[in-house]
């Protein structure tokens, strides 16, 4: 589908940019950019304030009922709320960045790039608002293009132009290209949204219903984002930006295999919900095990590939990045268990066991933070890799156990081969 194609192009752009920065600035420079990006990813959660799901829901309802006033008023309300939050966070973030960079991360090189990223927080927030509205209008791949691909490819083009013009590339210039890319994406998606939604409506501000629905969703979105970014930020805090650079390259490579899980989950989720509603547990079990068997083979191939050729692949970023081989193998092992347990988490969500899924996720976020703190202090990036792999594995086996107990489906591969 176009959505998956967009994701692949976004990942390809991300890999190219990572290699480019790694070869030009080394692990330290790449680490600074990655750390700044992770910090902004967490700040985005608070500027968006859980309104993404609110917007998708209300815009979808308005789209189905041709209620353009509902669509317009919700867009206007969410834009006002998120813009105010983004401005406040940007001003505070910009002001406190020097103190945080020097006293918390102990890296003066982080100051200017992070300040530039904070300046671009407002357009980045607004682009998320309009991309959420596009989902409500059934413009799924276009929304993914905004969130995952356009900015990265603009950065790719910008860096390539600078290289061929033989302009001296440094951290500040790269940060500026990132910021400019986010601004261009925001302008692009704004005009695209105006083209899609060309109906008349009044700018009504309905803050109360939006905030009421957004507040509980803020907790859900913040936990998932914290889980995705905690390891990098804690490495920057407890170790060095060089370790951040090494870790993120290894993690980016190891996480490539997760795309296959995302694709299969997207494909089977409606079918799982339908079969469960009909009480066809045996059919669910058969479908899940067949899918997981294929995922198991893919995950095993990736693991072997990284174990055998990991050092050569990391060398593409530069000789210094070969140090990340151990990190790559450890995270790849964690991803092997993640993929091999299949859609255990999806089973819980699609079969009405969301609360169990949420409790498991929150529990392992705290475990992940504790393990990261304890292991990074002693082992740096390798410690973060162990914490991440262990947490992912234990979390997925927990979901596997509860999916079997509460739904009656075991999402393990069928490893019995006929002779």
TORKOL-4160 file (C-alpha; in steps of 0.2 Angstrom, whole numbers, padded with zeros to 4 digits, m for minus):
419
<pt num="1" X="0000" Y="0000" Z="0000"/>
<pt num="2" X="0005" Y="0018" Z="m0002"/>
<pt num="3" X="0006" Y="0020" Z="0017"/>
<pt num="4" X="0019" Y="0006" Z="0019"/>
<pt num="5" X="0028" Y="0013" Z="0004"/>
<pt num="6" X="0029" Y="0030" Z="0012"/>
<pt num="7" X="0036" Y="0022" Z="0028"/>
<pt num="8" X="0049" Y="0014" Z="0018"/>
<pt num="9" X="0054" Y="0030" Z="0009"/>
<pt num="10" X="0054" Y="0039" Z="0026"/>
<pt num="11" X="0066" Y="0025" Z="0034"/>
<pt num="12" X="0077" Y="0026" Z="0019"/>
<pt num="13" X="0079" Y="0045" Z="0020"/>
<pt num="14" X="0082" Y="0043" Z="0039"/>
<pt num="15" X="0096" Y="0030" Z="0036"/>
<pt num="16" X="0104" Y="0041" Z="0022"/>
<pt num="17" X="0104" Y="0057" Z="0034"/>
<pt num="18" X="0111" Y="0046" Z="0048"/>
<pt num="19" X="0125" Y="0040" Z="0037"/>
<pt num="20" X="0129" Y="0057" Z="0030"/>
<pt num="21" X="0130" Y="0065" Z="0047"/>
<pt num="22" X="0140" Y="0051" Z="0054"/>
<pt num="23" X="0153" Y="0051" Z="0041"/>
<pt num="24" X="0154" Y="0070" Z="0041"/>
<pt num="25" X="0153" Y="0074" Z="0060"/>
<pt num="26" X="0157" Y="0056" Z="0068"/>
<pt num="27" X="0148" Y="0048" Z="0083"/>
<pt num="28" X="0149" Y="0064" Z="0093"/>
<pt num="29" X="0140" Y="0075" Z="0080"/>
<pt num="30" X="0127" Y="0062" Z="0076"/>
<pt num="31" X="0124" Y="0060" Z="0095"/>
<pt num="32" X="0121" Y="0078" Z="0097"/>
<pt num="33" X="0108" Y="0079" Z="0083"/>
<pt num="34" X="0100" Y="0063" Z="0089"/>
<pt num="35" X="0099" Y="0068" Z="0107"/>
<pt num="36" X="0091" Y="0085" Z="0102"/>
<pt num="37" X="0078" Y="0076" Z="0091"/>
<pt num="38" X="0074" Y="0064" Z="0105"/>
<pt num="39" X="0071" Y="0079" Z="0117"/>
<pt num="40" X="0060" Y="0088" Z="0105"/>
<pt num="41" X="0050" Y="0072" Z="0102"/>
<pt num="42" X="0046" Y="0071" Z="0120"/>
<pt num="43" X="0041" Y="0090" Z="0120"/>
<pt num="44" X="0030" Y="0087" Z="0105"/>
<pt num="45" X="0019" Y="0076" Z="0116"/>
<pt num="46" X="0015" Y="0090" Z="0128"/>
<pt num="47" X="0013" Y="0103" Z="0114"/>
<pt num="48" X="0001" Y="0091" Z="0105"/>
<pt num="49" X="m0007" Y="0087" Z="0122"/>
<pt num="50" X="m0016" Y="0071" Z="0117"/>
<pt num="51" X="m0027" Y="0081" Z="0104"/>
<pt num="52" X="m0021" Y="0070" Z="0089"/>
<pt num="53" X="m0034" Y="0056" Z="0093"/>
<pt num="54" X="m0047" Y="0070" Z="0097"/>
<pt num="55" X="m0045" Y="0077" Z="0080"/>
<pt num="56" X="m0045" Y="0061" Z="0071"/>
<pt num="57" X="m0061" Y="0056" Z="0079"/>
<pt num="58" X="m0071" Y="0072" Z="0077"/>
<pt num="59" X="m0065" Y="0076" Z="0060"/>
<pt num="60" X="m0070" Y="0058" Z="0055"/>
<pt num="61" X="m0087" Y="0060" Z="0062"/>
<pt num="62" X="m0089" Y="0077" Z="0053"/>
<pt num="63" X="m0083" Y="0069" Z="0037"/>
<pt num="64" X="m0095" Y="0055" Z="0038"/>
<pt num="65" X="m0110" Y="0067" Z="0042"/>
<pt num="66" X="m0104" Y="0081" Z="0030"/>
<pt num="67" X="m0104" Y="0092" Z="0046"/>
<pt num="68" X="m0090" Y="0104" Z="0040"/>
<pt num="69" X="m0094" Y="0116" Z="0055"/>
<pt num="70" X="m0089" Y="0102" Z="0067"/>
<pt num="71" X="m0073" Y="0099" Z="0057"/>
<pt num="72" X="m0068" Y="0117" Z="0055"/>
<pt num="73" X="m0072" Y="0122" Z="0074"/>
<pt num="74" X="m0062" Y="0107" Z="0080"/>
<pt num="75" X="m0047" Y="0111" Z="0069"/>
<pt num="76" X="m0048" Y="0129" Z="0075"/>
<pt num="77" X="m0049" Y="0124" Z="0093"/>
<pt num="78" X="m0035" Y="0112" Z="0092"/>
<pt num="79" X="m0024" Y="0124" Z="0083"/>
<pt num="80" X="m0026" Y="0137" Z="0096"/>
<pt num="81" X="m0023" Y="0125" Z="0110"/>
<pt num="82" X="m0007" Y="0117" Z="0103"/>
<pt num="83" X="0000" Y="0133" Z="0096"/>
<pt num="84" X="m0001" Y="0142" Z="0114"/>
<pt num="85" X="0007" Y="0126" Z="0122"/>
<pt num="86" X="0020" Y="0125" Z="0108"/>
<pt num="87" X="0025" Y="0144" Z="0111"/>
<pt num="88" X="0026" Y="0142" Z="0130"/>
<pt num="89" X="0037" Y="0126" Z="0128"/>
<pt num="90" X="0048" Y="0134" Z="0115"/>
<pt num="91" X="0051" Y="0150" Z="0125"/>
<pt num="92" X="0055" Y="0140" Z="0141"/>
<pt num="93" X="0065" Y="0127" Z="0131"/>
<pt num="94" X="0075" Y="0140" Z="0122"/>
<pt num="95" X="0079" Y="0149" Z="0138"/>
<pt num="96" X="0084" Y="0134" Z="0149"/>
<pt num="97" X="0093" Y="0125" Z="0135"/>
<pt num="98" X="0110" Y="0132" Z="0140"/>
<pt num="99" X="0108" Y="0127" Z="0158"/>
<pt num="100" X="0101" Y="0109" Z="0154"/>
<pt num="101" X="0115" Y="0106" Z="0141"/>
<pt num="102" X="0129" Y="0111" Z="0153"/>
<pt num="103" X="0123" Y="0104" Z="0169"/>
<pt num="104" X="0112" Y="0089" Z="0164"/>
<pt num="105" X="0120" Y="0083" Z="0148"/>
<pt num="106" X="0137" Y="0091" Z="0151"/>
<pt num="107" X="0139" Y="0095" Z="0133"/>
<pt num="108" X="0140" Y="0113" Z="0127"/>
<pt num="109" X="0139" Y="0108" Z="0108"/>
<pt num="110" X="0121" Y="0103" Z="0112"/>
<pt num="111" X="0116" Y="0121" Z="0116"/>
<pt num="112" X="0113" Y="0129" Z="0099"/>
<pt num="113" X="0106" Y="0114" Z="0089"/>
<pt num="114" X="0093" Y="0111" Z="0103"/>
<pt num="115" X="0088" Y="0130" Z="0103"/>
<pt num="116" X="0086" Y="0129" Z="0085"/>
<pt num="117" X="0075" Y="0114" Z="0087"/>
<pt num="118" X="0065" Y="0123" Z="0100"/>
<pt num="119" X="0062" Y="0137" Z="0088"/>
<pt num="120" X="0055" Y="0125" Z="0075"/>
<pt num="121" X="0043" Y="0116" Z="0088"/>
<pt num="122" X="0028" Y="0127" Z="0084"/>
<pt num="123" X="0028" Y="0123" Z="0065"/>
<pt num="124" X="0032" Y="0105" Z="0069"/>
<pt num="125" X="0017" Y="0104" Z="0081"/>
<pt num="126" X="0005" Y="0112" Z="0068"/>
<pt num="127" X="0011" Y="0100" Z="0055"/>
<pt num="128" X="0005" Y="0086" Z="0067"/>
<pt num="129" X="m0012" Y="0094" Z="0069"/>
<pt num="130" X="m0015" Y="0095" Z="0050"/>
<pt num="131" X="m0009" Y="0077" Z="0047"/>
<pt num="132" X="m0021" Y="0071" Z="0060"/>
<pt num="133" X="m0035" Y="0080" Z="0051"/>
<pt num="134" X="m0030" Y="0072" Z="0035"/>
<pt num="135" X="m0032" Y="0055" Z="0044"/>
<pt num="136" X="m0050" Y="0060" Z="0048"/>
<pt num="137" X="m0053" Y="0064" Z="0029"/>
<pt num="138" X="m0046" Y="0046" Z="0025"/>
<pt num="139" X="m0030" Y="0053" Z="0018"/>
<pt num="140" X="m0019" Y="0040" Z="0027"/>
<pt num="141" X="m0004" Y="0039" Z="0016"/>
<pt num="142" X="m0004" Y="0058" Z="0014"/>
<pt num="143" X="m0003" Y="0060" Z="0033"/>
<pt num="144" X="0011" Y="0047" Z="0035"/>
<pt num="145" X="0020" Y="0057" Z="0021"/>
<pt num="146" X="0019" Y="0073" Z="0032"/>
<pt num="147" X="0024" Y="0064" Z="0048"/>
<pt num="148" X="0037" Y="0052" Z="0042"/>
<pt num="149" X="0044" Y="0056" Z="0025"/>
<pt num="150" X="0043" Y="0074" Z="0019"/>
<pt num="151" X="0054" Y="0082" Z="0032"/>
<pt num="152" X="0068" Y="0069" Z="0031"/>
<pt num="153" X="0068" Y="0070" Z="0012"/>
<pt num="154" X="0070" Y="0088" Z="0012"/>
<pt num="155" X="0084" Y="0086" Z="0025"/>
<pt num="156" X="0092" Y="0074" Z="0013"/>
<pt num="157" X="0091" Y="0086" Z="m0002"/>
<pt num="158" X="0098" Y="0100" Z="0009"/>
<pt num="159" X="0113" Y="0090" Z="0015"/>
<pt num="160" X="0116" Y="0084" Z="m0003"/>
<pt num="161" X="0116" Y="0102" Z="m0010"/>
<pt num="162" X="0128" Y="0108" Z="0003"/>
<pt num="163" X="0140" Y="0093" Z="0000"/>
<pt num="164" X="0140" Y="0097" Z="m0019"/>
<pt num="165" X="0142" Y="0116" Z="m0016"/>
<pt num="166" X="0157" Y="0111" Z="m0005"/>
<pt num="167" X="0150" Y="0121" Z="0010"/>
<pt num="168" X="0158" Y="0117" Z="0027"/>
<pt num="169" X="0145" Y="0107" Z="0036"/>
<pt num="170" X="0144" Y="0108" Z="0055"/>
<pt num="171" X="0131" Y="0105" Z="0069"/>
<pt num="172" X="0123" Y="0122" Z="0068"/>
<pt num="173" X="0121" Y="0121" Z="0049"/>
<pt num="174" X="0113" Y="0103" Z="0050"/>
<pt num="175" X="0101" Y="0109" Z="0064"/>
<pt num="176" X="0096" Y="0124" Z="0053"/>
<pt num="177" X="0092" Y="0112" Z="0039"/>
<pt num="178" X="0082" Y="0101" Z="0051"/>
<pt num="179" X="0072" Y="0116" Z="0057"/>
<pt num="180" X="0069" Y="0123" Z="0039"/>
<pt num="181" X="0063" Y="0106" Z="0033"/>
<pt num="182" X="0050" Y="0106" Z="0047"/>
<pt num="183" X="0044" Y="0123" Z="0042"/>
<pt num="184" X="0043" Y="0119" Z="0024"/>
<pt num="185" X="0033" Y="0103" Z="0028"/>
<pt num="186" X="0021" Y="0113" Z="0039"/>
<pt num="187" X="0018" Y="0126" Z="0025"/>
<pt num="188" X="0015" Y="0112" Z="0012"/>
<pt num="189" X="0003" Y="0102" Z="0023"/>
<pt num="190" X="m0006" Y="0118" Z="0028"/>
<pt num="191" X="m0010" Y="0122" Z="0009"/>
<pt num="192" X="m0014" Y="0104" Z="0005"/>
<pt num="193" X="m0026" Y="0104" Z="0020"/>
<pt num="194" X="m0034" Y="0120" Z="0013"/>
<pt num="195" X="m0036" Y="0112" Z="m0004"/>
<pt num="196" X="m0044" Y="0096" Z="0004"/>
<pt num="197" X="m0055" Y="0106" Z="0016"/>
<pt num="198" X="m0062" Y="0120" Z="0006"/>
<pt num="199" X="m0079" Y="0122" Z="0015"/>
<pt num="200" X="m0087" Y="0137" Z="0024"/>
<pt num="201" X="m0087" Y="0137" Z="0043"/>
<pt num="202" X="m0086" Y="0149" Z="0058"/>
<pt num="203" X="m0070" Y="0149" Z="0069"/>
<pt num="204" X="m0078" Y="0143" Z="0085"/>
<pt num="205" X="m0068" Y="0140" Z="0100"/>
<pt num="206" X="m0074" Y="0124" Z="0110"/>
<pt num="207" X="m0060" Y="0121" Z="0122"/>
<pt num="208" X="m0069" Y="0111" Z="0136"/>
<pt num="209" X="m0074" Y="0096" Z="0125"/>
<pt num="210" X="m0057" Y="0095" Z="0117"/>
<pt num="211" X="m0048" Y="0096" Z="0134"/>
<pt num="212" X="m0059" Y="0083" Z="0142"/>
<pt num="213" X="m0056" Y="0070" Z="0129"/>
<pt num="214" X="m0037" Y="0075" Z="0127"/>
<pt num="215" X="m0032" Y="0074" Z="0145"/>
<pt num="216" X="m0033" Y="0055" Z="0147"/>
<pt num="217" X="m0025" Y="0052" Z="0130"/>
<pt num="218" X="m0010" Y="0063" Z="0135"/>
<pt num="219" X="m0006" Y="0050" Z="0147"/>
<pt num="220" X="m0007" Y="0036" Z="0134"/>
<pt num="221" X="0003" Y="0045" Z="0121"/>
<pt num="222" X="0016" Y="0052" Z="0134"/>
<pt num="223" X="0020" Y="0034" Z="0140"/>
<pt num="224" X="0023" Y="0027" Z="0123"/>
<pt num="225" X="0034" Y="0042" Z="0118"/>
<pt num="226" X="0044" Y="0041" Z="0134"/>
<pt num="227" X="0047" Y="0023" Z="0131"/>
<pt num="228" X="0053" Y="0026" Z="0113"/>
<pt num="229" X="0065" Y="0040" Z="0118"/>
<pt num="230" X="0070" Y="0037" Z="0136"/>
<pt num="231" X="0086" Y="0026" Z="0132"/>
<pt num="232" X="0094" Y="0039" Z="0121"/>
<pt num="233" X="0090" Y="0054" Z="0133"/>
<pt num="234" X="0097" Y="0044" Z="0148"/>
<pt num="235" X="0113" Y="0039" Z="0138"/>
<pt num="236" X="0115" Y="0058" Z="0135"/>
<pt num="237" X="0112" Y="0061" Z="0153"/>
<pt num="238" X="0123" Y="0047" Z="0161"/>
<pt num="239" X="0136" Y="0045" Z="0147"/>
<pt num="240" X="0141" Y="0054" Z="0132"/>
<pt num="241" X="0134" Y="0061" Z="0116"/>
<pt num="242" X="0147" Y="0049" Z="0107"/>
<pt num="243" X="0138" Y="0034" Z="0115"/>
<pt num="244" X="0121" Y="0042" Z="0109"/>
<pt num="245" X="0127" Y="0042" Z="0091"/>
<pt num="246" X="0134" Y="0024" Z="0092"/>
<pt num="247" X="0118" Y="0018" Z="0101"/>
<pt num="248" X="0106" Y="0026" Z="0089"/>
<pt num="249" X="0114" Y="0019" Z="0073"/>
<pt num="250" X="0114" Y="0002" Z="0080"/>
<pt num="251" X="0096" Y="0004" Z="0086"/>
<pt num="252" X="0090" Y="0011" Z="0069"/>
<pt num="253" X="0097" Y="m0004" Z="0060"/>
<pt num="254" X="0090" Y="m0017" Z="0073"/>
<pt num="255" X="0073" Y="m0009" Z="0072"/>
<pt num="256" X="0072" Y="m0011" Z="0053"/>
<pt num="257" X="0064" Y="m0028" Z="0056"/>
<pt num="258" X="0050" Y="m0021" Z="0066"/>
<pt num="259" X="0043" Y="m0014" Z="0050"/>
<pt num="260" X="0037" Y="m0032" Z="0045"/>
<pt num="261" X="0027" Y="m0033" Z="0062"/>
<pt num="262" X="0019" Y="m0016" Z="0059"/>
<pt num="263" X="0014" Y="m0022" Z="0041"/>
<pt num="264" X="0006" Y="m0038" Z="0047"/>
<pt num="265" X="m0002" Y="m0030" Z="0062"/>
<pt num="266" X="m0010" Y="m0017" Z="0051"/>
<pt num="267" X="m0016" Y="m0031" Z="0039"/>
<pt num="268" X="m0023" Y="m0043" Z="0052"/>
<pt num="269" X="m0030" Y="m0031" Z="0065"/>
<pt num="270" X="m0048" Y="m0029" Z="0057"/>
<pt num="271" X="m0049" Y="m0048" Z="0054"/>
<pt num="272" X="m0044" Y="m0052" Z="0072"/>
<pt num="273" X="m0058" Y="m0040" Z="0079"/>
<pt num="274" X="m0071" Y="m0048" Z="0067"/>
<pt num="275" X="m0066" Y="m0066" Z="0071"/>
<pt num="276" X="m0066" Y="m0063" Z="0090"/>
<pt num="277" X="m0083" Y="m0055" Z="0089"/>
<pt num="278" X="m0089" Y="m0070" Z="0080"/>
<pt num="279" X="m0081" Y="m0082" Z="0093"/>
<pt num="280" X="m0070" Y="m0090" Z="0080"/>
<pt num="281" X="m0055" Y="m0093" Z="0092"/>
<pt num="282" X="m0049" Y="m0108" Z="0082"/>
<pt num="283" X="m0048" Y="m0098" Z="0066"/>
<pt num="284" X="m0039" Y="m0084" Z="0075"/>
<pt num="285" X="m0026" Y="m0096" Z="0082"/>
<pt num="286" X="m0023" Y="m0103" Z="0065"/>
<pt num="287" X="m0021" Y="m0086" Z="0057"/>
<pt num="288" X="m0010" Y="m0079" Z="0070"/>
<pt num="289" X="0002" Y="m0094" Z="0071"/>
<pt num="290" X="0004" Y="m0094" Z="0052"/>
<pt num="291" X="0008" Y="m0076" Z="0052"/>
<pt num="292" X="0020" Y="m0077" Z="0067"/>
<pt num="293" X="0029" Y="m0092" Z="0059"/>
<pt num="294" X="0033" Y="m0081" Z="0044"/>
<pt num="295" X="0039" Y="m0067" Z="0056"/>
<pt num="296" X="0050" Y="m0079" Z="0065"/>
<pt num="297" X="0059" Y="m0084" Z="0050"/>
<pt num="298" X="0061" Y="m0065" Z="0045"/>
<pt num="299" X="0067" Y="m0061" Z="0062"/>
<pt num="300" X="0080" Y="m0075" Z="0063"/>
<pt num="301" X="0087" Y="m0070" Z="0046"/>
<pt num="302" X="0089" Y="m0052" Z="0052"/>
<pt num="303" X="0097" Y="m0058" Z="0068"/>
<pt num="304" X="0110" Y="m0069" Z="0058"/>
<pt num="305" X="0113" Y="m0056" Z="0046"/>
<pt num="306" X="0118" Y="m0043" Z="0059"/>
<pt num="307" X="0128" Y="m0056" Z="0069"/>
<pt num="308" X="0138" Y="m0060" Z="0053"/>
<pt num="309" X="0139" Y="m0044" Z="0044"/>
<pt num="310" X="0136" Y="m0031" Z="0058"/>
<pt num="311" X="0153" Y="m0024" Z="0058"/>
<pt num="312" X="0154" Y="m0021" Z="0040"/>
<pt num="313" X="0137" Y="m0013" Z="0039"/>
<pt num="314" X="0141" Y="m0001" Z="0054"/>
<pt num="315" X="0157" Y="0003" Z="0044"/>
<pt num="316" X="0146" Y="0012" Z="0031"/>
<pt num="317" X="0144" Y="0026" Z="0044"/>
<pt num="318" X="0162" Y="0027" Z="0048"/>
<pt num="319" X="0176" Y="0016" Z="0056"/>
<pt num="320" X="0172" Y="0024" Z="0073"/>
<pt num="321" X="0154" Y="0016" Z="0072"/>
<pt num="322" X="0161" Y="m0002" Z="0072"/>
<pt num="323" X="0161" Y="0000" Z="0091"/>
<pt num="324" X="0142" Y="m0001" Z="0091"/>
<pt num="325" X="0143" Y="m0020" Z="0085"/>
<pt num="326" X="0139" Y="m0027" Z="0102"/>
<pt num="327" X="0125" Y="m0014" Z="0104"/>
<pt num="328" X="0118" Y="m0019" Z="0087"/>
<pt num="329" X="0118" Y="m0038" Z="0091"/>
<pt num="330" X="0110" Y="m0036" Z="0109"/>
<pt num="331" X="0096" Y="m0025" Z="0102"/>
<pt num="332" X="0094" Y="m0037" Z="0087"/>
<pt num="333" X="0091" Y="m0051" Z="0100"/>
<pt num="334" X="0078" Y="m0041" Z="0108"/>
<pt num="335" X="0069" Y="m0037" Z="0092"/>
<pt num="336" X="0070" Y="m0056" Z="0088"/>
<pt num="337" X="0060" Y="m0060" Z="0103"/>
<pt num="338" X="0048" Y="m0045" Z="0099"/>
<pt num="339" X="0044" Y="m0051" Z="0082"/>
<pt num="340" X="0044" Y="m0069" Z="0086"/>
<pt num="341" X="0030" Y="m0067" Z="0099"/>
<pt num="342" X="0020" Y="m0059" Z="0085"/>
<pt num="343" X="0004" Y="m0049" Z="0088"/>
<pt num="344" X="0001" Y="m0053" Z="0106"/>
<pt num="345" X="m0001" Y="m0035" Z="0111"/>
<pt num="346" X="m0013" Y="m0032" Z="0096"/>
<pt num="347" X="m0023" Y="m0047" Z="0101"/>
<pt num="348" X="m0026" Y="m0039" Z="0118"/>
<pt num="349" X="m0031" Y="m0022" Z="0110"/>
<pt num="350" X="m0042" Y="m0030" Z="0096"/>
<pt num="351" X="m0051" Y="m0041" Z="0108"/>
<pt num="352" X="m0056" Y="m0029" Z="0121"/>
<pt num="353" X="m0042" Y="m0031" Z="0134"/>
<pt num="354" X="m0035" Y="m0013" Z="0132"/>
<pt num="355" X="m0033" Y="m0011" Z="0151"/>
<pt num="356" X="m0022" Y="m0026" Z="0153"/>
<pt num="357" X="m0012" Y="m0020" Z="0138"/>
<pt num="358" X="m0010" Y="m0003" Z="0146"/>
<pt num="359" X="m0005" Y="m0009" Z="0163"/>
<pt num="360" X="0008" Y="m0021" Z="0155"/>
<pt num="361" X="0015" Y="m0006" Z="0145"/>
<pt num="362" X="0016" Y="0006" Z="0160"/>
<pt num="363" X="0024" Y="m0007" Z="0171"/>
<pt num="364" X="0038" Y="m0011" Z="0158"/>
<pt num="365" X="0041" Y="0008" Z="0155"/>
<pt num="366" X="0046" Y="0010" Z="0173"/>
<pt num="367" X="0056" Y="m0006" Z="0173"/>
<pt num="368" X="0065" Y="0001" Z="0157"/>
<pt num="369" X="0069" Y="0017" Z="0166"/>
<pt num="370" X="0076" Y="0008" Z="0181"/>
<pt num="371" X="0086" Y="m0004" Z="0171"/>
<pt num="372" X="0093" Y="0010" Z="0159"/>
<pt num="373" X="0098" Y="0020" Z="0174"/>
<pt num="374" X="0107" Y="0006" Z="0183"/>
<pt num="375" X="0115" Y="m0001" Z="0167"/>
<pt num="376" X="0120" Y="0015" Z="0158"/>
<pt num="377" X="0130" Y="0021" Z="0172"/>
<pt num="378" X="0141" Y="0006" Z="0172"/>
<pt num="379" X="0141" Y="0000" Z="0154"/>
<pt num="380" X="0136" Y="0015" Z="0143"/>
<pt num="381" X="0127" Y="0012" Z="0127"/>
<pt num="382" X="0129" Y="m0007" Z="0129"/>
<pt num="383" X="0120" Y="m0006" Z="0146"/>
<pt num="384" X="0105" Y="0004" Z="0137"/>
<pt num="385" X="0105" Y="m0010" Z="0124"/>
<pt num="386" X="0103" Y="m0024" Z="0137"/>
<pt num="387" X="0090" Y="m0014" Z="0146"/>
<pt num="388" X="0080" Y="m0011" Z="0130"/>
<pt num="389" X="0082" Y="m0029" Z="0124"/>
<pt num="390" X="0077" Y="m0037" Z="0141"/>
<pt num="391" X="0062" Y="m0025" Z="0143"/>
<pt num="392" X="0055" Y="m0028" Z="0126"/>
<pt num="393" X="0057" Y="m0047" Z="0128"/>
<pt num="394" X="0049" Y="m0048" Z="0145"/>
<pt num="395" X="0035" Y="m0036" Z="0140"/>
<pt num="396" X="0031" Y="m0046" Z="0125"/>
<pt num="397" X="0031" Y="m0063" Z="0134"/>
<pt num="398" X="0019" Y="m0055" Z="0147"/>
<pt num="399" X="0007" Y="m0050" Z="0133"/>
<pt num="400" X="0009" Y="m0067" Z="0126"/>
<pt num="401" X="0004" Y="m0075" Z="0143"/>
<pt num="402" X="m0011" Y="m0063" Z="0145"/>
<pt num="403" X="m0017" Y="m0065" Z="0127"/>
<pt num="404" X="m0017" Y="m0084" Z="0129"/>
<pt num="405" X="m0026" Y="m0083" Z="0146"/>
<pt num="406" X="m0039" Y="m0069" Z="0142"/>
<pt num="407" X="m0041" Y="m0072" Z="0123"/>
<pt num="408" X="m0037" Y="m0090" Z="0121"/>
<pt num="409" X="m0024" Y="m0087" Z="0107"/>
<pt num="410" X="m0006" Y="m0091" Z="0108"/>
<pt num="411" X="0004" Y="m0080" Z="0096"/>
<pt num="412" X="0019" Y="m0091" Z="0094"/>
<pt num="413" X="0026" Y="m0098" Z="0078"/>
<pt num="414" X="0022" Y="m0115" Z="0072"/>
<pt num="415" X="0039" Y="m0123" Z="0072"/>
<pt num="416" X="0033" Y="m0141" Z="0068"/>
<pt num="417" X="0040" Y="m0146" Z="0051"/>
<pt num="418" X="0034" Y="m0160" Z="0041"/>
<pt num="419" X="0048" Y="m0173" Z="0036"/>
